[in-house]
Amino acid sequence: MRRRLLALVLLLPAAARAQPRPDARKAELDRAFEALRTAPDEAGAALVEGRIRALWAQAASPSVALLLRRGLRNVEARMPGEALEDFDAAITLAPDFPDAWFLRAQAYAAAGEAAAAARDLQEVLRLEPRHWPALLLLATIQDGAGDARGALRSLTAALAINPRMPGGAARLREQRRKAEGEAT
């Protein structure tokens, strides 16, 4: 019996063996987010950020991962239409995968379509409320649209999740100055 089980495990593709169960991934994400919030410095936070991003990426199927990589290449090649098609296809295959929505939001933002980007960011945050990169992009979009107070709220929320973000404190001071005016 043990030999059959071992043979079955060895026959599984490596990706299937390496993927933790969704409940195990969620528990690890919860621990990682707590570690991110309490990281002693930027270097420690950067390590935890990497682990969180890796856990997020594990949730993508191979076909979704391929579409996202292709979309990113199209963004880098300044081909937003093709990138949006790739991200649309990834979202169709995995509508509950936050990073597909996030990458499409980035593509919309790069194409100057702030309203579409903001809608996608809202979906990212519905699926994963701790997605600090989505909050940062939302803050940038809000600030660009003249909503300094909204940008301050989004940036504050991002820093509550990831307080050791490089440049975060300075960006918060600047955004607070824009939203609330100069201190007298």
C-alpha positions as CSV (number, residue, x, y, z in Angstrom):
1,M,0.0,0.0,0.0
2,R,2.8,2.4,0.9
3,R,4.6,1.6,-2.3
4,R,1.5,2.4,-4.4
5,L,1.0,5.7,-2.6
6,L,4.7,6.6,-3.1
7,A,4.5,5.6,-6.8
8,L,1.4,7.8,-7.2
9,V,3.1,10.8,-5.6
10,L,6.1,10.3,-7.8
11,L,4.0,10.2,-10.9
12,L,2.3,13.5,-10.1
13,P,3.7,16.5,-11.9
14,A,6.2,18.4,-9.8
15,A,3.9,21.5,-9.8
16,A,1.0,19.5,-8.3
17,R,3.3,18.2,-5.6
18,A,4.7,21.6,-4.8
19,Q,1.3,23.4,-4.6
20,P,0.0,23.6,-1.0
21,R,-3.7,23.1,-0.4
22,P,-5.7,26.3,-0.6
23,D,-6.4,26.2,3.2
24,A,-2.7,25.7,3.9
25,R,-1.8,28.5,1.5
26,K,-4.3,30.8,3.3
27,A,-2.9,29.9,6.7
28,E,0.7,30.6,5.5
29,L,-0.5,33.9,3.9
30,D,-2.1,34.9,7.2
31,R,1.2,34.2,9.0
32,A,3.2,36.0,6.3
33,F,1.0,39.1,6.5
34,E,1.5,39.3,10.3
35,A,5.2,38.9,9.8
36,L,5.1,41.7,7.2
37,R,3.2,44.0,9.6
38,T,5.7,43.4,12.4
39,A,8.9,43.2,10.3
40,P,11.7,45.0,12.1
41,D,13.2,46.7,9.0
42,E,12.9,47.1,5.3
43,A,15.2,44.1,4.5
44,G,13.1,41.8,6.6
45,A,9.9,43.2,5.1
46,A,11.3,42.6,1.6
47,L,11.9,39.0,2.3
48,V,8.3,38.5,3.6
49,E,7.0,40.5,0.6
50,G,8.7,38.0,-1.7
51,R,7.1,35.1,0.1
52,I,3.7,36.6,-0.1
53,R,4.1,37.3,-3.8
54,A,5.2,33.7,-4.3
55,L,2.2,32.4,-2.4
56,W,-0.1,34.6,-4.5
57,A,1.5,33.3,-7.7
58,Q,1.1,29.7,-6.6
59,A,-2.7,30.1,-6.9
60,A,-2.4,30.6,-10.7
61,S,-2.9,27.6,-13.0
62,P,-0.2,27.1,-15.6
63,S,-2.4,28.5,-18.4
64,V,-3.2,31.6,-16.3
65,A,0.5,32.1,-15.4
66,L,1.4,31.9,-19.1
67,L,-1.2,34.5,-20.1
68,L,0.0,36.8,-17.3
69,R,3.7,36.5,-18.4
70,R,2.7,37.1,-22.0
71,G,0.6,40.2,-20.9
72,L,3.6,41.5,-18.9
73,R,5.8,41.1,-22.0
74,N,3.3,43.1,-24.0
75,V,3.2,45.8,-21.4
76,E,7.0,46.1,-21.5
77,A,6.8,46.2,-25.3
78,R,4.3,49.0,-25.1
79,M,1.6,47.0,-26.7
80,P,-1.3,47.7,-24.3
81,G,-4.0,46.3,-26.5
82,E,-2.4,42.9,-26.7
83,A,-1.6,43.0,-22.9
84,L,-5.2,43.7,-22.1
85,E,-6.3,40.8,-24.3
86,D,-4.0,38.5,-22.4
87,F,-5.1,39.8,-19.0
88,D,-8.8,39.6,-20.1
89,A,-8.2,35.9,-21.0
90,A,-6.5,35.2,-17.6
91,I,-9.5,36.8,-15.8
92,T,-11.9,34.7,-17.8
93,L,-10.1,31.6,-16.8
94,A,-9.5,32.6,-13.2
95,P,-12.0,35.4,-12.1
96,D,-11.0,34.8,-8.4
97,F,-7.3,35.4,-9.0
98,P,-6.5,38.9,-7.7
99,D,-3.2,39.3,-9.5
100,A,-4.8,38.9,-12.9
101,W,-7.1,41.9,-12.0
102,F,-4.1,43.8,-10.6
103,L,-2.0,43.3,-13.7
104,R,-4.9,44.4,-15.9
105,A,-5.3,47.4,-13.7
106,Q,-1.6,48.3,-14.3
107,A,-2.1,47.9,-18.0
108,Y,-5.2,50.2,-18.0
109,A,-3.3,52.7,-15.9
110,A,-0.3,52.6,-18.3
111,A,-2.8,53.2,-21.2
112,G,-4.2,56.2,-19.4
113,E,-7.5,54.5,-18.6
114,A,-7.7,55.5,-14.9
115,A,-11.4,54.7,-14.4
116,A,-11.0,51.1,-15.7
117,A,-7.8,50.7,-13.7
118,A,-9.7,51.8,-10.5
119,R,-12.5,49.4,-11.2
120,D,-10.1,46.5,-11.5
121,L,-8.3,47.6,-8.3
122,Q,-11.6,47.5,-6.4
123,E,-12.0,43.9,-7.6
124,V,-8.5,43.1,-6.5
125,L,-9.2,44.5,-3.0
126,R,-12.5,42.6,-2.9
127,L,-10.7,39.3,-3.5
128,E,-7.6,40.2,-1.4
129,P,-8.1,43.1,1.0
130,R,-4.4,43.0,2.0
131,H,-3.1,43.5,-1.5
132,W,-1.0,46.5,-0.7
133,P,0.4,47.0,-4.3
134,A,-3.2,47.5,-5.4
135,L,-3.7,50.1,-2.7
136,L,-0.5,51.9,-3.8
137,L,-1.6,52.0,-7.4
138,L,-5.1,53.2,-6.3
139,A,-3.4,56.0,-4.3
140,T,-1.4,57.0,-7.4
141,I,-4.6,57.0,-9.5
142,Q,-6.6,59.0,-6.9
143,D,-3.8,61.5,-6.5
144,G,-3.5,61.9,-10.3
145,A,-7.3,62.5,-10.4
146,G,-7.0,65.3,-7.8
147,D,-8.4,63.2,-4.9
148,A,-5.7,63.8,-2.4
149,R,-7.8,62.7,0.6
150,G,-8.7,59.4,-1.2
151,A,-5.1,58.9,-2.0
152,L,-4.1,59.5,1.6
153,R,-6.7,56.9,2.7
154,S,-5.4,54.3,0.2
155,L,-1.8,55.0,1.1
156,T,-2.5,54.8,4.8
157,A,-4.2,51.4,4.3
158,A,-1.2,50.1,2.3
159,L,1.2,51.2,5.0
160,A,-1.0,49.5,7.7
161,I,-0.4,46.2,5.8
162,N,3.2,46.9,4.9
163,P,4.6,49.6,7.3
164,R,8.3,49.0,6.2
165,M,7.7,49.8,2.5
166,P,10.7,51.6,1.0
167,G,9.9,55.3,0.9
168,G,6.5,54.7,2.4
169,A,6.9,57.2,5.3
170,A,8.1,60.0,3.0
171,R,5.3,59.3,0.6
172,L,2.8,59.4,3.4
173,R,4.1,62.7,4.7
174,E,3.9,64.2,1.2
175,Q,0.4,62.8,0.6
176,R,-0.7,64.1,4.0
177,R,0.6,67.5,3.1
178,K,-1.3,67.5,-0.2
179,A,-4.5,66.3,1.5
180,E,-4.4,68.4,4.6
181,G,-2.2,71.3,3.6
182,E,0.9,72.7,5.2
183,A,1.1,72.5,9.0
184,T,1.1,75.9,10.6
